[in-house]
Amino acid sequence: MTYDWILYFCLFLALWSAVTGGIFSAFSEFIMSALLRSAPASGIEAMQQINRTVIPTQFVAGILAIALFSVALGYYAWTTFDGAARLTLVLAPIVYLPTVFFMTLFGNVPMNNKLAQLDPNSEYAETYWRHYGQAWTRLNHVRSIGSLVTAGLFVKAALDLITSGQV
């Protein structure tokens, strides 16, 4: 039986994960940096708008879909393949889930929700904004690295499938 579709799916997930990691990285490196250099009320208001805008996008759907597809593909690989391809496809969700999916769900999103409740002009908001900027960006760096490592694992899995003759 040929598993060519797995090869293409691995490459698709690698590309999708890499794009996600690039977006996280760009956000950390220059968008948050610019927002944090702005007047606190301006930075807070801009971030509140960004957080409201991002929810219904393909980007958020992608974060969720990669989690689902990587787990499904990992399970499929565990029951179907041998060797390095099996291990690599099982490792992909083990890396992605804690560093990207759960980090988003239990780290960045709660911070965004708290920020959304604040009056940008309040004294408390200004104090929280300094903490938010540092902590949120640190978590976002982890998400970026996790996405890129996951992308690398999917590329490696594709190469492992080819070199082992399983596709």
N, CA, C and O of each residue as an XYZ file, in Angstrom:
668
protein
N       0.854     -1.191      0.000
C       0.000      0.000      0.000
C       0.885      1.234      0.000
O       1.900      1.289      0.694
N       0.493      2.198     -0.770
C       1.273      3.441     -0.845
C       0.698      4.492      0.097
O      -0.515      4.629      0.257
N       1.601      5.214      0.700
C       1.209      6.245      1.657
C       1.666      7.620      1.183
O       2.046      8.460      1.998
N       1.633      7.855     -0.116
C       2.090      9.136     -0.658
C       1.356     10.317     -0.030
O       1.945     11.377      0.180
N       0.090     10.138      0.263
C      -0.691     11.242      0.830
C      -0.097     11.701      2.154
O      -0.161     12.885      2.484
N       0.487     10.766      2.922
C       1.113     11.124      4.198
C       2.293     12.061      3.951
O       2.482     13.040      4.675
N       3.077     11.755      2.933
C       4.225     12.599      2.591
C       3.759     14.033      2.326
O       4.319     14.979      2.881
N       2.753     14.194      1.493
C       2.253     15.527      1.164
C       1.602     16.204      2.362
O       1.706     17.419      2.530
N       0.936     15.422      3.185
C       0.307     15.975      4.386
C       1.378     16.459      5.365
O       1.223     17.506      5.992
N       2.461     15.694      5.493
C       3.581     16.126      6.353
C       4.152     17.450      5.857
O       4.417     18.353      6.651
N       4.340     17.564      4.549
C       4.895     18.799      3.992
C       3.923     19.968      4.157
O       4.340     21.097      4.416
N       2.633     19.693      4.008
C       1.624     20.724      4.225
C       1.640     21.203      5.678
O       1.619     22.406      5.938
N       1.678     20.258      6.625
C       1.720     20.636      8.040
C       3.032     21.337      8.394
O       3.053     22.219      9.253
N       4.120     20.951      7.739
C       5.403     21.630      7.963
C       5.305     23.088      7.530
O       5.726     23.986      8.258
N       4.755     23.318      6.361
C       4.609     24.687      5.854
C       3.681     25.490      6.757
O       3.991     26.627      7.115
N       2.561     24.912      7.121
C       1.576     25.584      7.965
C       2.177     25.927      9.330
O       1.974     27.026      9.845
N       2.913     24.987      9.905
C       3.559     25.231     11.200
C       4.635     26.310     11.086
O       4.772     27.152     11.973
N       5.391     26.283     10.000
C       6.445     27.291      9.804
C       5.850     28.688      9.629
O       6.372     29.657     10.181
N       4.780     28.796      8.879
C       4.117     30.102      8.712
C       3.599     30.595     10.065
O       3.755     31.768     10.404
N       2.991     29.705     10.828
C       2.497     30.070     12.156
C       3.647     30.563     13.030
O       3.526     31.589     13.700
N       4.753     29.840     13.023
C       5.930     30.251     13.793
C       6.470     31.594     13.346
O       6.904     32.400     14.169
N       6.446     31.835     12.046
C       6.900     33.118     11.523
C       6.007     34.270     11.962
O       6.495     35.358     12.269
N       4.719     34.034     11.991
C       3.786     35.067     12.451
C       4.020     35.358     13.930
O       4.073     36.518     14.339
N       4.159     34.303     14.729
C       4.458     34.509     16.154
C       5.756     35.302     16.322
O       5.825     36.234     17.122
N       6.763     34.926     15.571
C       8.065     35.588     15.685
C       7.971     37.059     15.293
O       8.498     37.925     15.993
N       7.312     37.341     14.191
C       7.156     38.730     13.756
C       6.408     39.536     14.809
O       6.762     40.679     15.100
N       5.379     38.935     15.370
C       4.609     39.652     16.380
C       5.481     39.985     17.579
O       5.441     41.105     18.089
N       6.268     39.017     18.028
C       7.149     39.251     19.182
C       8.227     40.279     18.881
O       8.495     41.168     19.689
N       8.839     40.154     17.717
C      10.028     40.935     17.440
C       9.762     42.389     17.085
O      10.523     43.267     17.494
N       8.702     42.667     16.334
C       8.508     44.082     16.012
C       7.136     44.643     16.302
O       7.020     45.846     16.536
N       6.108     43.851     16.300
C       4.789     44.414     16.608
C       4.690     44.720     18.102
O       4.353     45.842     18.481
N       4.980     43.731     18.956
C       4.916     43.990     20.406
C       5.943     45.037     20.818
O       5.674     45.868     21.685
N       7.102     44.997     20.205
C       8.137     45.981     20.524
C       7.627     47.395     20.247
O       7.831     48.303     21.054
N       6.973     47.574     19.123
C       6.432     48.893     18.772
C       5.294     49.288     19.714
O       5.216     50.435     20.153
N       4.418     48.336     20.020
C       3.295     48.642     20.918
C       3.800     49.036     22.302
O       3.251     49.937     22.936
N       4.847     48.357     22.769
C       5.377     48.655     24.100
C       6.129     49.987     24.147
O       6.285     50.570     25.220
N       6.594     50.469     22.999
C       7.245     51.784     22.950
C       6.226     52.915     22.827
O       6.561     54.084     23.023
N       4.999     52.568     22.505
C       3.930     53.567     22.407
C       3.500     53.985     23.806
O       3.844     53.343     24.799
N       2.742     55.072     23.864
C       2.121     55.451     25.142
C       1.277     54.272     25.615
O       0.598     53.653     24.796
N       1.295     53.938     26.904
C       0.585     52.748     27.385
C      -0.871     52.668     26.917
O      -1.309     51.614     26.457
N      -1.609     53.741     27.026
C      -3.020     53.696     26.614
C      -3.152     53.354     25.130
O      -4.056     52.615     24.742
N      -2.261     53.885     24.306
C      -2.297     53.597     22.863
C      -1.938     52.142     22.592
O      -2.605     51.471     21.805
N      -0.883     51.653     23.246
C      -0.479     50.267     23.065
C      -1.551     49.299     23.520
O      -1.828     48.303     22.851
N      -2.157     49.597     24.666
C      -3.216     48.741     25.202
C      -4.401     48.703     24.251
O      -4.912     47.632     23.922
N      -4.830     49.877     23.812
C      -5.985     49.926     22.909
C      -5.700     49.200     21.599
O      -6.565     48.489     21.088
N      -4.506     49.370     21.053
C      -4.152     48.671     19.812
C      -4.160     47.160     20.025
O      -4.676     46.416     19.191
N      -3.592     46.707     21.137
C      -3.558     45.271     21.405
C      -4.953     44.729     21.641
O      -5.258     43.614     21.218
N      -5.804     45.487     22.303
C      -7.192     45.048     22.489
C      -7.867     44.855     21.127
O      -8.600     43.886     20.929
N      -7.624     45.765     20.202
C      -8.209     45.647     18.862
C      -7.631     44.458     18.097
O      -8.359     43.737     17.414
N      -6.322     44.261     18.216
C      -5.693     43.105     17.563
C      -6.300     41.816     18.094
O      -6.637     40.921     17.319
N      -6.442     41.716     19.410
C      -6.990     40.505     20.010
C      -8.435     40.247     19.592
O      -8.838     39.094     19.437
N      -9.213     41.307     19.411
C     -10.599     41.126     18.936
C     -10.613     40.695     17.471
O     -11.470     39.914     17.057
N      -9.668     41.202     16.697
C      -9.632     40.940     15.262
C      -9.129     39.546     14.934
O      -9.587     38.946     13.962
N      -8.202     39.016     15.716
C      -7.546     37.750     15.377
C      -8.443     36.529     15.569
O      -8.244     35.513     14.903
N      -9.411     36.607     16.451
C     -10.211     35.425     16.810
C     -10.867     34.738     15.604
O     -10.718     33.524     15.467
N     -11.587     35.451     14.720
C     -12.263     34.730     13.636
C     -11.397     34.496     12.394
O     -11.935     34.339     11.297
N     -10.086     34.469     12.540
C      -9.217     34.375     11.366
C      -8.742     32.952     11.093
O      -8.883     32.057     11.926
N      -8.176     32.774      9.906
C      -7.576     31.499      9.532
C      -6.377     31.180     10.416
O      -6.048     30.012     10.623
N      -5.733     32.203     10.931
C      -4.576     31.993     11.793
C      -4.968     31.198     13.039
O      -4.306     30.216     13.377
N      -6.019     31.606     13.711
C      -6.478     30.898     14.908
C      -7.005     29.511     14.521
O      -6.745     28.533     15.223
N      -7.732     29.424     13.425
C      -8.203     28.118     12.959
C      -7.011     27.203     12.691
O      -7.075     26.004     12.959
N      -5.937     27.759     12.168
C      -4.738     26.983     11.894
C      -4.082     26.452     13.150
O      -3.628     25.308     13.178
N      -4.028     27.269     14.190
C      -3.457     26.820     15.468
C      -4.234     25.599     15.976
O      -3.641     24.621     16.430
N      -5.549     25.668     15.894
C      -6.396     24.562     16.343
C      -6.257     23.347     15.422
O      -6.166     22.213     15.892
N      -6.241     23.588     14.118
C      -6.175     22.487     13.153
C      -4.844     21.738     13.235
O      -4.820     20.510     13.147
N      -3.744     22.462     13.403
C      -2.450     21.783     13.514
C      -2.463     20.865     14.736
O      -1.950     19.747     14.680
N      -3.046     21.331     15.832
C      -3.134     20.482     17.029
C      -3.902     19.198     16.710
O      -3.433     18.102     17.015
N      -5.054     19.330     16.110
C      -5.887     18.173     15.792
C      -5.199     17.243     14.795
O      -5.119     16.034     15.015
N      -4.703     17.815     13.696
C      -4.095     16.991     12.648
C      -2.804     16.330     13.112
O      -2.519     15.195     12.731
N      -2.022     17.026     13.928
C      -0.762     16.420     14.374
C      -1.025     15.241     15.314
O      -0.313     14.238     15.262
N      -2.035     15.354     16.168
C      -2.384     14.238     17.046
C      -2.913     13.069     16.212
O      -2.512     11.925     16.427
N      -3.803     13.348     15.272
C      -4.363     12.288     14.429
C      -3.270     11.603     13.606
O      -3.248     10.378     13.489
N      -2.373     12.397     13.041
C      -1.297     11.827     12.233
C      -0.312     11.054     13.112
O       0.203     10.015     12.699
N      -0.053     11.551     14.308
C       0.808     10.825     15.237
C       0.233      9.468     15.603
O       0.951      8.469     15.644
N      -1.055      9.438     15.867
C      -1.715      8.171     16.188
C      -1.671      7.229     14.983
O      -1.374      6.042     15.120
N      -1.967      7.770     13.815
C      -1.940      6.961     12.599
C      -0.537      6.395     12.365
O      -0.384      5.220     12.035
N       0.479      7.232     12.538
C       1.862      6.788     12.347
C       2.221      5.691     13.343
O       2.901      4.725     12.997
N       1.758      5.848     14.589
C       2.051      4.856     15.626
C       1.503      3.479     15.240
O       2.123      2.452     15.518
N       0.339      3.474     14.598
C      -0.302      2.206     14.246
C       0.074      1.696     12.859
O      -0.266      0.566     12.506
N       0.773      2.513     12.063
C       1.015      2.150     10.667
C       2.481      2.007     10.303
O       2.841      1.088      9.567
N       3.334      2.888     10.795
C       4.722      2.939     10.349
C       5.682      2.351     11.364
O       5.331      2.065     12.509
N       6.915      2.181     10.894
C       8.010      1.728     11.744
C       9.136      2.743     11.664
O       9.150      3.612     10.792
N      10.073      2.621     12.580
C      11.314      3.373     12.496
C      11.193      4.855     12.786
O      10.340      5.302     13.553
N      12.090      5.606     12.135
C      12.231      7.038     12.405
C      10.968      7.832     12.060
O      10.612      8.766     12.778
N      10.293      7.469     10.971
C       9.081      8.204     10.582
C       8.027      8.112     11.673
O       7.369      9.099     12.004
N       7.876      6.938     12.217
C       6.911      6.737     13.301
C       7.263      7.633     14.492
O       6.412      8.357     15.008
N       8.519      7.574     14.919
C       8.965      8.364     16.062
C       8.792      9.861     15.811
O       8.306     10.587     16.679
N       9.184     10.314     14.644
C       9.109     11.747     14.338
C       7.663     12.233     14.306
O       7.360     13.323     14.793
N       6.780     11.435     13.738
C       5.371     11.845     13.680
C       4.688     11.779     15.038
O       3.700     12.479     15.262
N       5.185     10.965     15.932
C       4.668     10.950     17.298
C       5.229     12.144     18.081
O       4.541     12.717     18.925
N       6.481     12.511     17.794
C       7.091     13.651     18.484
C       6.457     14.998     18.116
O       6.404     15.905     18.946
N       5.985     15.126     16.889
C       5.433     16.422     16.434
C       4.332     16.943     17.370
O       4.437     18.084     17.820
N       3.292     16.178     17.682
C       2.287     16.718     18.610
C       2.806     16.842     20.041
O       2.327     17.679     20.806
N       3.794     16.002     20.407
C       4.362     16.108     21.752
C       5.068     17.455     21.911
O       5.082     18.020     23.004
N       5.645     17.966     20.844
C       6.263     19.301     20.866
C       5.195     20.377     20.722
O       5.172     21.338     21.491
N       4.316     20.221     19.746
C       3.357     21.278     19.398
C       2.334     21.566     20.505
O       2.070     22.725     20.825
N       1.770     20.523     21.077
C       0.679     20.738     22.039
C       1.099     21.609     23.227
O       0.419     22.598     23.500
N       2.181     21.297     23.947
C       2.516     22.152     25.097
C       3.086     23.511     24.713
O       2.816     24.508     25.383
N       3.879     23.559     23.635
C       4.566     24.818     23.329
C       3.715     25.803     22.535
O       3.956     27.009     22.586
N       2.739     25.311     21.813
C       1.911     26.210     20.994
C       0.457     26.178     21.453
O      -0.078     27.194     21.897
N      -0.170     25.037     21.350
C      -1.606     24.961     21.620
C      -1.937     25.289     23.077
O      -2.735     26.187     23.346
N      -1.327     24.565     24.013
C      -1.635     24.813     25.427
C      -1.063     26.144     25.910
O      -1.653     26.796     26.771
N       0.085     26.551     25.357
C       0.651     27.859     25.712
C      -0.331     28.965     25.303
O      -0.528     29.931     26.040
N      -0.934     28.816     24.138
C      -1.932     29.784     23.675
C      -3.155     29.752     24.588
O      -3.608     30.785     25.082
N      -3.675     28.552     24.798
C      -4.917     28.371     25.550
C      -4.808     28.801     27.004
O      -5.713     29.442     27.537
N      -3.698     28.446     27.643
C      -3.576     28.694     29.083
C      -2.609     29.821     29.449
O      -2.486     30.173     30.622
N      -1.930     30.381     28.464
C      -0.984     31.467     28.716
C      -1.413     32.775     28.088
O      -1.833     33.701     28.781
N      -1.306     32.848     26.768
C      -1.573     34.100     26.071
C      -3.046     34.513     26.101
O      -3.354     35.687     26.307
N      -3.948     33.566     25.899
C      -5.374     33.919     25.855
C      -5.868     34.479     27.194
O      -6.554     35.501     27.188
N      -5.556     33.867     28.335
C      -5.999     34.482     29.596
C      -5.439     35.897     29.796
O      -6.127     36.773     30.319
N      -4.191     36.111     29.379
C      -3.631     37.456     29.492
C      -4.378     38.424     28.573
O      -4.634     39.568     28.946
N      -4.724     37.961     27.376
C      -5.488     38.791     26.441
C      -6.872     39.103     27.007
O      -7.358     40.228     26.890
N      -7.498     38.106     27.616
C      -8.822     38.315     28.199
C      -8.782     39.346     29.324
O      -9.677     40.183     29.444
N      -7.742     39.278     30.142
C      -7.606     40.254     31.225
C      -7.385     41.648     30.647
O      -7.982     42.620     31.108
N      -6.525     41.739     29.634
C      -6.258     43.038     29.001
C      -7.539     43.615     28.393
O      -7.765     44.824     28.441
N      -8.365     42.753     27.827
C      -9.605     43.203     27.177
C     -10.553     43.888     28.156
O     -11.344     44.739     27.749
N     -10.488     43.532     29.435
C     -11.387     44.082     30.444
C     -10.944     45.440     30.981
O     -11.700     46.106     31.688
N      -9.721     45.852     30.649
C      -9.158     47.053     31.260
C      -9.492     48.321     30.483
O      -9.584     48.307     29.256
N      -9.670     49.407     31.211
C      -9.773     50.736     30.613
C      -8.341     51.162     30.286
O      -7.518     51.295     31.192
N      -8.029     51.379     28.994
C      -6.655     51.708     28.616
C      -6.074     52.934     29.326
O      -4.854     53.068     29.426
N      -6.925     53.814     29.813
C      -6.460     55.045     30.451
C      -6.311     54.933     31.968
O      -5.930     55.902     32.626
N      -6.608     53.756     32.526
C      -6.522     53.622     33.988
C      -5.072     53.399     34.429
O      -4.224     52.940     33.664
N      -4.831     53.741     35.676
C      -3.488     53.558     36.247
C      -3.143     52.071     36.328
O      -2.012     51.666     36.057
N      -4.137     51.268     36.706
C      -3.900     49.827     36.790
C      -3.532     49.255     35.422
O      -2.638     48.414     35.324
N      -4.212     49.702     34.370
C      -3.931     49.212     33.020
C      -2.481     49.514     32.626
O      -1.810     48.684     32.013
N      -2.014     50.694     32.980
C      -0.631     51.060     32.662
C       0.358     50.125     33.375
O       1.345     49.690     32.782
N       0.088     49.827     34.630
C       0.953     48.916     35.390
C       0.883     47.507     34.798
O       1.911     46.859     34.598
N      -0.328     47.042     34.521
C      -0.494     45.709     33.948
C       0.169     45.615     32.582
O       0.744     44.579     32.249
N       0.101     46.663     31.798
C       0.647     46.671     30.447
C       2.146     46.346     30.443
O       2.616     45.609     29.576
N       2.884     46.884     31.390
C       4.321     46.592     31.468
C       4.550     45.096     31.719
O       5.375     44.462     31.062
N       3.807     44.552     32.677
C       3.908     43.113     32.966
C       3.451     42.301     31.760
O       4.128     41.358     31.350
N       2.315     42.662     31.199
C       1.732     41.945     30.052
C       2.737     41.873     28.912
O       2.974     40.803     28.351
N       3.322     43.006     28.574
C       4.238     43.052     27.433
C       5.402     42.096     27.578
O       5.757     41.399     26.627
N       5.996     42.056     28.749
C       7.137     41.159     28.968
C       6.703     39.696     29.004
O       7.278     38.857     28.310
N       5.701     39.396     29.803
C       5.268     38.006     29.971
C       4.653     37.446     28.687
O       4.959     36.321     28.293
N       3.791     38.221     28.039
C       3.121     37.763     26.825
C       4.143     37.498     25.730
O       4.048     36.500     25.016
N       5.118     38.387     25.598
C       6.134     38.223     24.555
C       6.997     36.995     24.824
O       7.354     36.275     23.892
N       7.335     36.751     26.086
C       8.101     35.544     26.438
C       7.327     34.290     26.026
O       7.893     33.376     25.426
N       6.047     34.251     26.346
C       5.224     33.104     25.957
C       5.139     32.992     24.434
O       5.132     31.888     23.888
N       5.076     34.110     23.768
C       4.984     34.111     22.308
C       6.272     33.595     21.669
O       6.226     32.940     20.627
N       7.419     33.885     22.283
C       8.683     33.318     21.794
C       8.639     31.791     21.867
O       9.095     31.106     20.951
N       8.093     31.271     22.953
C       7.975     29.813     23.096
C       7.075     29.259     21.996
O       7.378     28.219     21.411
N       5.979     29.943     21.717
C       5.072     29.489     20.655
C       5.769     29.511     19.301
O       5.583     28.606     18.487
N       6.560     30.531     19.064
C       7.292     30.624     17.804
C       8.274     29.465     17.649
O       8.306     28.802     16.612
N       9.064     29.232     18.676
C      10.040     28.135     18.635
C       9.335     26.791     18.509
O       9.761     25.936     17.732
N       8.261     26.601     19.268
C       7.505     25.351     19.188
C       6.949     25.094     17.798
O       6.984     23.964     17.312
N       6.440     26.131     17.161
C       5.904     25.991     15.797
C       7.007     25.623     14.816
O       6.819     24.762     13.955
N       8.153     26.274     14.946
C       9.250     26.012     14.016
C       9.861     24.627     14.232
O      10.221     23.956     13.265
N       9.978     24.197     15.472
C      10.471     22.840     15.743
C       9.479     21.813     15.186
O       9.885     20.807     14.605
N       8.193     22.068     15.364
C       7.171     21.176     14.814
C       7.281     21.110     13.297
O       7.182     20.029     12.716
N       7.486     22.256     12.649
C       7.669     22.273     11.196
C       8.856     21.404     10.800
O       8.776     20.622      9.853
N       9.958     21.548     11.532
C      11.137     20.731     11.247
C      10.865     19.244     11.417
O      11.361     18.424     10.644
N      10.080     18.900     12.424
C       9.736     17.488     12.634
C       8.900     16.941     11.481
O       9.092     15.798     11.068
N       7.985     17.734     10.965
C       7.187     17.264      9.830
C       8.035     17.106      8.572
O       7.816     16.174      7.798
N       8.994     17.995      8.357
C       9.918     17.840      7.220
C      10.750     16.574      7.414
O      10.915     15.782      6.486
N      11.271     16.391      8.625
C      12.064     15.187      8.908
C      11.230     13.933      8.707
O      11.725     12.944      8.166
N       9.979     13.957      9.131
C       9.105     12.792      8.941
C       8.938     12.485      7.458
O       8.970     11.323      7.054
N       8.760     13.521      6.651
C       8.623     13.309      5.202
C       9.891     12.666      4.641
O       9.819     11.726      3.849
N      11.043     13.176      5.054
C      12.311     12.603      4.590
C      12.488     11.174      5.099
O      12.970     10.308      4.369
N      12.100     10.928      6.342
C      12.178      9.573      6.901
C      11.293      8.611      6.124
O      11.687      7.473      5.867
N      10.110      9.055      5.752
C       9.214      8.190      4.966
C       9.815      7.853      3.613
O       9.700      6.725      3.134
N      10.459      8.843      2.997
C      11.074      8.626      1.682
C      12.268      7.677      1.806
O      12.367      6.693      1.072
N      13.169      7.982      2.739
C      14.388      7.180      2.841
C      14.129      5.749      3.322
O      14.905      4.842      3.021
N      13.049      5.551      4.062
C      12.724      4.196      4.534
C      11.924      3.401      3.505
O      11.688      2.205      3.680
N      11.512      4.072      2.434
C      10.731      3.400      1.402
C       9.287      3.148      1.793
O       8.612      2.318      1.184
N       8.811      3.855      2.800
C       7.417      3.655      3.242
C       6.429      4.452      2.414
O       5.218      4.295      2.566
N       6.937      5.307      1.541
C       6.062      6.011      0.584
C       6.607      5.820     -0.812
O       6.030      6.326     -1.775
